[in-house]
Amino acid sequence: MVKINECLLKMEKNNIFKNVALKVSEYKKKNPDKKIISLGVGDVSKPIVKPIIDAMHEAVDDLADSKTFKGYGSYYGYDFLKEKIIDNEYKDFDISLDEIYISNGTKTDSTSILELFDINSKICITDPIYPIYRDGAASLNRKVFILDIKNDLPVIPKEKYDIIYLCSPSNPMGIAYKKDYLKKWIIYAIKNESVILYDNVYSAFIESEDVPKSIYEIEGAKKVAIELRSFSKNASFTGVRCSYYIIPKEIKNNINEFWKRRTINRFNGADYIAQKGALASFLPESQKLIKDNIKYYKDNAKLLRKAFSNCGFHFIGGIDSPYLWVKIKENITSWEVFDIFLKTLNIVIIPGIIFGKNGDNYFRVSSLGKKKDVVEAIKRIEKYYNEKE
């Protein structure tokens, strides 16, 4: 009899995003007349801008012509895209083409990157945290250790860990780490010969001057940090799938070369059409439209911050991130407040327990929806909580 991979049994199966979708679906079936507004799942609502769409149409045409047809591409991504990434994102950090890897989504990248490291490596994550880090590590039979949180920041440990997951701007907490704080992590990693997996997919939302757009702004970071980025949130590629990450050659043990060996055997390269679309995202006309989209989401966040403040909630985030991390006022669990929002307000939020046991006193709100829905949700929230007071 074939046996199942027992590592999969270690993955969380209860408090996952699927449970939110199931609860919402069941409620909709029973209440088809209710207008449900989602402030939950972090998908974007603005479509891909036209210059990018045009470029992807041209890429499709390329595949229909023997003169321009593309079959298997580079395992590590096309140079035309990597060059543009360097010019626009990393020109000040001396990043070379063979330090950039193009992939098909940070959700995959953040887990598969663990294949670089010994199975006994000590991995530390925060709680609350994006659950893919935790469950992805479990699926690869890796043991994770939980860092304490103090003043909304992971406490830099005294003991040695090999791999550290950091996400900034943070999902779910919505805060972005300042340079002085990140410097302490770089010092820790250099001292302990650790590697930081730096999830920076929300970099386009950063507006605070003391928050770095890249971890490589911190001196010494290229010795210890792998930075992951994506086109999902800034270029609306959630349905296209294109991402990239940087593995500097300065990191010890020659891991850049080892990753090339791994990738050539485990990955056939990102989609040509997606990469041509990603390339077009750097066009001046695309950049203007993308910045307008980001502003749209950030304006939504400002409205939500004001509303939750008016209703007496304590929260963080929503400045350098599309997420607000809101503390529950009542003495109830995050699933219970989820039910209140869904069944009383007809609003979907994400219960904090999904992101770890320390999140059960919170819920996550997203500003990535349509403005008219955000405005309507705010009216419902303010009416409910003002009347309750």
Buried (B, 14 or more C-beta within 10 A) or exposed (E): EEEEEEEEEBBEEEBBBEBBEEBBEEBBEEEEEEEBBBBBBBBBBBEBBEBBBBBBEBBEEBEEEEEEEEEEBBBBBBEEBBEBBBEEBBEEBEBEEBBBBBBBBBBBBBBBBBBBBEEEBBBBBBBBBBBBBBBBBBBBEBEBEBBEBEEEBBEBBEEEBBBBBBBBBBBBBBBBBBBEBBBEBBBBBEEBEBBBBBBBBBBBBBEEEEBBEBBBEBEBBBBBBBBBBBBBBBBBBBEBBBBBBBBBEBBEEEBBEBBBEBBEEEBEBBBBBBBBBBBBBBBEEBBEBBEEBBEBBBEBBEBBBEBBEEBEBEBBBBBBBBBBBBEBBEEBBBBEBBBBBBBEBBBBBBBBBBBBEBBBBBBBBBBBBBBEBBEBBBEBBBEBBEEEE
